[in-house]
């Protein structure tokens, strides 16, 4: 499977590929981050990229797969969230300079649920000021 095919897979397809060991979460993360790092300077889609953290979490997710432990429905699948959504310990600006240094101390429910399902956060995507 080539890298473009991986980038266009749905979350369900990625989760199935990880569970069946056709692809690893590390492989998926490397492909997705490589594409982001190549295109983001042109399109400015990400205002915060968590590449190091995402790669580390993908490695940890892969170890769980290899041990045969029970997996969440989105185990190892990368996700991004708009910069309008609270993310614990990660800058949330709402697209505004007023909030350029705001770091929430809790996750929004959607982020909590994605993480609980095993998904791995890639970063925050840009938004017009206050959405």
N, C-alpha and C positions, 0 to 999 in steps of 0.2 A: 504494500500500500504506500503510495507516495504522500509527501507532506501536505499537499493541497487537499487530498482526500481526507486526511486526518482533520485538518482545520474545518472542513465542512461537515463533519459528522455531528449528529445530534448528541445531546447529553446522554440519552438512553443508549444510543449506539456505542458511545465511548464507554459507558458503564458496562455494557455487555462484553465489549472487547477486552476490558480490564479483567472482568470476572472469569472469562474463558481463557485468559492469558494469550490472546491473539496479539494484544498490544499491552505494554506496561504503562502505568501512570507516568513514569519517568520519560518514556518515549513520547507520549502525548504532550507532556509539559514542555519538553525540549523543542518540539515542533512548533507548538503554539507560541512559546516565548520568542523563538527565533523569528517567527513572522511578525510578532508585535515589535520586536526590536528593530526589524528592517523597515516596517511601514510607519510606525508611530512618528518618527521625525517629519514625515510628509503629511500625515492626516491628523496628528495630534489628538488621537482618540483617548489616550490614557493621560490623566493628570498625575496619577500615582501608580507606579508599577512595583509590584512586590516580588520581583524575579527570584531573589535569593531565598526568601521565605517559601515561595511556591515550589521551587526546586527541592528544597529540604523536605517539605511536606509530601511531595510526590515520592521521594525516596522512602520515607516512612510508610506511606500508603502501599508501596510495592512490597515492603517487608511483610506487611500484614497479609497481603495476597499470597505471598510465598509460604507463609506459615499455615495457610488454610483457614484462618480465622473467618468468622462471619463478617460480611461486608455490608455497609450501608448501601442504599439504592443508587447513590451517586458517588460511590467510593472512588477517589482518585481523579474525578472529573474536574477540570478547571472551570472557574466562573469569574465573571467580572460584575461589578455593581456600580450603578450611577453614583456620582459624587454628591448625591442628595440623601444618601442612605447612611445612617449611623453605623460605624464600624469601630468596635472597641480598639483603642490604641492606634488607630490609623486616621490620619488627617482627613477631615470632612469639611469641604469649603463651601458647598452649595453653589459653586461657581462664582463666588464673591471674594474680593480681597478683604472684606470685613471679617470673614471667617478663615483667612489663610492659615491661621495657627490653631484652629479649633480641633481638638482631639477628643472624641467622645469616650466615655468610660463604660459604654455598653454597646452591644450590637442591636440593630433593628431585628425584629422577629424574623424577617425573611433571611437575614444573614445567619441568625442562630439556626434556623431550620436547614439551610443549605449546608452549613458546617456539620450539623448533627447527622445529615444524610451522607457525610463523607466527602463532600465537594471541597475543592481547594481554591481559595481566593487568589486570583492573579493580580488584581488591583482595582483602582477606581477609574471610571470613565468620565470624560468631560461632560459638562452640562452648561447651558446658558445660565446666567445668574439667577438663582432661586428657581430654576427649572422652567 
